[in-house]
Amino acid sequence: MIKKLKYLDKTLFFISILLFVIGLVMIFSASNVTAYMSHAVSPYNYFLRQSVFLIAGLLLFFIMIAFNTNVYGKSSRLLLIINTAALVVLLIYGSAKNQAISWFDLGFISIQPSEFIKVISIVYLAEYYEVHRKNLKGAVISLFPIGICIAIAGLIFLQPDLGTTIIYAVTVAIIFFAVPVAKEIKFKLFFIGCAILFLGGFAIMSMGKNILEDRQLERFDISNPCEKILSKGNQVCNCYIAINNGGLTGVGLGNSTQKYLYLPEPYTDFIFAIIIEELGVITGIAIILLYIVILFRILIIGRRAITNRGAIICYGTAAYIFLHIAVNLMGIMGMIPMTGVPLPFMSYGGSYTICLIAALTMVQRVNIDTKLYNEKGDKRA
């Protein structure tokens, strides 16, 4: 297994480590005040917890990297069933946290099944469309896994977790349009999807109070947030203030004022605003450029993959990461409603960190399999 590590994509590997380190430093900087003043715990609490998540992720990396993508695919169906069952159990027996029933609270840690099912669904779809790659002309066999994913999206929506539902649904859609399904089936599904979006938008506008929670409806009003700073515009307006405070070079690491309880839990969804405030717009742009390099490397690995399974894993992972970045950054900039979506590598959170590391590990394994195949001509690499 150690010998196979030389086939890792070094650029992707080292940039990922760099971003995780930056994220860990910023989690400490953004969380220490809230930890001490709001939760009466050590200022190092979230820093230490995130460190444990990263160590667990590192151990997961060394376990997963030893198995090829065929093993991932074979285990994906069972994992999908388990996580779907967990979503159902959560809706029946779970208790609300942050106004959503999204977590199993085990005391020492909270587990969010909807995060795990995003990555598991990517592998499940990759395996399904690899196994059935020669029989994708029929609508039933082509759309069967999409029907399962629609049901899963419905379970996530009922939590209610609109942000995760959107990211999950769009990721599945991107994967579907990337697989070798007959074009006429894709066109039909595209038009059906557009019709559903149109009807859904109309339903939200006309019957929003019967479909969405009040807190979700409020987030759709994104105009002039600073005029509503004492109510529904509080979060976005304080993000604006943080970004304005930072300027080009920032006020210095640890010197943010918005983390002093102006932004709720600034170490999670709003951490990019704290990064800009403390380290400046220049650092923010540098992080975005590193994101672009990571996405570019993942797409290249997918393009070179020797199987549909490997390519879909890469394209799905790229979509998964990109959508989290786009939804988070557009939310804090007031371009779309805030949806509680973590920023990859930066935001605090055990479930998302583990899932992100798992997804990146699978991409690296695709790269290893491709290089071993090219070197030895062995499809069983």
CORMOHU-V96691 format. One record per helix or strand of 2 or more residues. SS is the DSSP state (H for helix, E for strand). FROM is the first residue (numbers start at 1). LEN is the number of residues. If there is no record, write none. Layout:
ss=SS from=FROM len=LEN
ss=SS from=FROM len=LEN
//
This chain:
ss=H from=3 len=5
ss=H from=10 len=28
ss=H from=45 len=20
ss=H from=69 len=25
ss=E from=104 len=2
ss=E from=110 len=2
ss=H from=113 len=19
ss=H from=139 len=19
ss=H from=162 len=17
ss=H from=183 len=29
ss=H from=214 len=6
ss=H from=225 len=4
ss=H from=234 len=13
ss=H from=271 len=34
ss=H from=308 len=25
ss=H from=350 len=27
//
